[in-house]
Amino acid sequence: MSDFLDLCRRRQSCRDYADRPVEREKLINCIEAARMAPSGCNSQPWSFVVVDNPQLVPEVAKSTQHFGLNEYFEKASAFIVVLEEHAVLIKRIRAFIDSQYFARHDLGCATMSICLAAEAQGLGTCIIGVFDRERLCELLGLPREQRFACVIAVGYPANDTVRPKVRKSMEEIAKFI
Ligand SMILES: Cc1cc2nc3c(=O)[nH]c(=O)nc-3n(C[C@H](O)[C@H](O)[C@H](O)COP(=O)(O)O)c2cc1C
């Protein structure tokens, strides 16, 4: 258990990357971790575009510099674009709720699995929620109506410093009864 908690505590949003490519095998392991993530009705409403082509990576980085944010992802070696796909829920549930109702939750589970798998392999990640969707559709050859969950920057961290976590206390968030 302590190994797992260490992993969770070590994972942090990395915004400074070393000039070192990420091995394709490590990226595949990240997607394998996402593939194993739980989802409502096991509908797996996700797909992933892994960008490690050195010509395309800087273009994806630029697409995250929306509203003047995210300048630092220029140095990331790869990006994993997490896409929301149509969820097929079991009939009894479908009668009561919208088919995409669980999807955001499912995609969050998959995203976190990717980040932890990356951390376990010595990689840094940062989940990016702000990006130019239209530009990404053009760059990745996706239909304009494609739904996105997030983009994840991936690379070797430029340094090993683990920042102190800014988090609510256990007392604030949990009740044991
Ligand atoms: C849905 C989501 C969107 C995020 N978007 C961005 C972003 O656009 N740019 C960025 O630098 N960090 C982004 N982050 C990272 C958060 O700022 C970060 O997770 C939070 O401050 C906690 O810090 P830590 O990840 O280092 O523990 C995002 C995180 C999540 C979960």
The ligand as an SDF file (V2000), in Angstrom:
LIG
                    3D

 31 33  0  0  0  0  0  0  0  0999 V2000
   -9.3240   18.7090  -15.5780 C   0  0  0  0  0  0  0  0  0  0  0  0
   -7.9750   19.3530  -15.3410 C   0  0  0  0  0  0  0  0  0  0  0  0
   -7.5570   20.3900  -16.1600 C   0  0  0  0  0  0  0  0  0  0  0  0
   -6.3030   20.9720  -15.9800 C   0  0  0  0  0  0  0  0  0  0  0  0
   -5.8670   21.9310  -16.8580 N   0  0  0  0  0  0  0  0  0  0  0  0
   -4.6210   22.4460  -16.7330 C   0  0  0  0  0  0  0  0  0  0  0  0
   -4.1130   23.3430  -17.7160 C   0  0  0  0  0  0  0  0  0  0  0  0
   -4.7640   23.6850  -18.7150 O   0  0  0  0  0  0  0  0  0  0  0  0
   -2.8540   23.8170  -17.5340 N   0  0  0  0  0  0  0  0  0  0  0  0
   -2.0640   23.4600  -16.4540 C   0  0  0  0  0  0  0  0  0  0  0  0
   -0.9330   23.9290  -16.3640 O   0  0  0  0  0  0  0  0  0  0  0  0
   -2.5280   22.5830  -15.5130 N   0  0  0  0  0  0  0  0  0  0  0  0
   -3.7740   22.0740  -15.6260 C   0  0  0  0  0  0  0  0  0  0  0  0
   -4.2420   21.1510  -14.6990 N   0  0  0  0  0  0  0  0  0  0  0  0
   -3.3880   20.7420  -13.5630 C   0  0  0  0  0  0  0  0  0  0  0  0
   -3.8820   21.2990  -12.2150 C   0  0  0  0  0  0  0  0  0  0  0  0
   -3.5810   22.6620  -12.1380 O   0  0  0  0  0  0  0  0  0  0  0  0
   -3.1950   20.4850  -11.0810 C   0  0  0  0  0  0  0  0  0  0  0  0
   -3.5610   19.1300  -11.1770 O   0  0  0  0  0  0  0  0  0  0  0  0
   -3.5670   20.9920   -9.6780 C   0  0  0  0  0  0  0  0  0  0  0  0
   -3.1160   22.3190   -9.4970 O   0  0  0  0  0  0  0  0  0  0  0  0
   -2.9270   20.1170   -8.5810 C   0  0  0  0  0  0  0  0  0  0  0  0
   -1.5120   20.0760   -8.7130 O   0  0  0  0  0  0  0  0  0  0  0  0
   -0.6990   18.7220   -8.9530 P   0  0  0  0  0  0  0  0  0  0  0  0
   -1.2750   18.0400  -10.1800 O   0  0  0  0  0  0  0  0  0  0  0  0
    0.7320   19.1710   -9.1850 O   0  0  0  0  0  0  0  0  0  0  0  0
   -0.8360   17.8680   -7.7340 O   0  0  0  0  0  0  0  0  0  0  0  0
   -5.4750   20.5560  -14.8840 C   0  0  0  0  0  0  0  0  0  0  0  0
   -5.9150   19.4950  -14.0690 C   0  0  0  0  0  0  0  0  0  0  0  0
   -7.1270   18.8770  -14.3000 C   0  0  0  0  0  0  0  0  0  0  0  0
   -7.5390   17.6900  -13.4380 C   0  0  0  0  0  0  0  0  0  0  0  0
  1  2  1  0
  2  3  1  0
  2 30  2  0
  3  4  2  0
  4  5  1  0
  4 28  1  0
  5  6  2  0
  6  7  1  0
  6 13  1  0
  7  8  2  0
  7  9  1  0
  9 10  1  0
 10 11  2  0
 10 12  1  0
 12 13  2  0
 13 14  1  0
 14 15  1  0
 14 28  1  0
 15 16  1  0
 16 17  1  0
 16 18  1  0
 18 19  1  0
 18 20  1  0
 20 21  1  0
 20 22  1  0
 22 23  1  0
 23 24  1  0
 24 25  2  0
 24 26  1  0
 24 27  1  0
 28 29  2  0
 29 30  1  0
 30 31  1  0
M  END
$$$$
